Amino acid sequence: MENLRNGLPPAETLVAATFFLMTRHAAVRCPLVGRVIAQQLRFLAKHPSETLTPELRAVCAKLAVQWAKGAPGMQHDPSLSCSGNGGGSNQLH
């Protein structure tokens, strides 16, 4: 496992976290989760790991832009909250 470089966790950890966040976003459609996904994708695009190919970096960079504008193909549903309980909370958990 890679050591922390430039304050970033290993690339595999970022990929796993991003997949988790995408799954969470599909369940709750929280714009805060979408912004964190964009951030994770930007981190991956610039990650110092030599295991990430230039093609994967380019895909991550393009997806980061799309997620920053709003989750691709999804509109925010105000009846769903960030906490997933429908209560309108902005908590991310």
C-alpha positions in Angstrom: 0.0 0.0 0.0 1.3 3.4 -0.9 2.3 5.9 1.8 0.5 9.2 1.9 1.8 11.5 -0.8 1.0 15.2 -0.9 -1.6 14.6 1.8 -3.6 12.1 -0.3 -4.5 8.5 0.6 -3.6 5.7 -1.8 -5.4 5.8 -5.1 -7.2 2.6 -4.4 -8.7 4.2 -1.2 -9.9 7.2 -3.2 -11.5 4.9 -5.8 -13.3 2.8 -3.2 -14.5 6.0 -1.4 -15.7 7.5 -4.7 -17.7 4.3 -5.5 -19.2 4.4 -2.1 -20.2 8.0 -2.5 -21.7 7.4 -5.9 -23.8 4.6 -4.4 -24.8 6.8 -1.5 -25.8 9.6 -4.0 -28.0 7.2 -6.0 -29.9 6.5 -2.7 -30.3 10.0 -1.4 -29.5 12.4 -4.4 -27.8 14.8 -2.0 -26.1 17.7 -3.7 -23.4 17.7 -0.9 -22.5 14.1 -1.8 -22.3 15.1 -5.5 -19.8 17.9 -4.6 -17.7 15.5 -2.6 -17.7 13.0 -5.5 -16.4 15.8 -7.8 -13.7 16.6 -5.2 -12.7 12.9 -5.0 -12.5 12.7 -8.8 -10.3 15.8 -9.0 -8.0 14.2 -6.4 -7.8 11.0 -8.5 -7.1 13.0 -11.7 -4.1 14.6 -10.0 -3.0 11.8 -7.7 0.8 11.1 -7.8 0.3 7.3 -8.0 2.1 5.8 -10.9 -0.6 3.1 -11.2 -3.2 5.5 -12.6 -3.1 5.6 -16.4 -3.3 8.9 -18.3 -6.6 7.7 -19.7 -8.1 7.1 -16.2 -6.8 10.5 -15.1 -8.5 12.1 -18.1 -11.8 10.3 -17.4 -11.7 11.3 -13.7 -11.0 15.0 -14.7 -14.0 15.0 -17.1 -16.3 13.3 -14.6 -15.2 15.8 -11.9 -16.4 18.7 -14.1 -19.8 16.9 -14.7 -20.3 16.1 -11.0 -19.3 19.6 -10.0 -22.2 20.9 -12.3 -24.6 18.3 -10.8 -24.8 14.6 -10.8 -24.9 13.3 -14.3 -28.4 12.3 -15.3 -29.9 13.0 -11.9 -32.0 15.9 -10.6 -32.0 16.7 -6.9 -35.2 15.4 -5.3 -36.1 17.8 -2.4 -38.2 15.1 -0.8 -35.0 13.2 -0.1 -32.5 14.5 2.4 -28.8 14.1 2.6 -29.3 11.8 5.6 -31.6 9.6 3.6 -34.5 9.9 6.1 -36.6 12.5 4.2 -36.2 15.0 7.0 -34.4 17.7 5.1 -31.1 17.5 7.0 -27.9 18.6 5.4 -25.8 16.1 7.3 -23.6 13.9 5.3 -23.7 10.4 6.8 
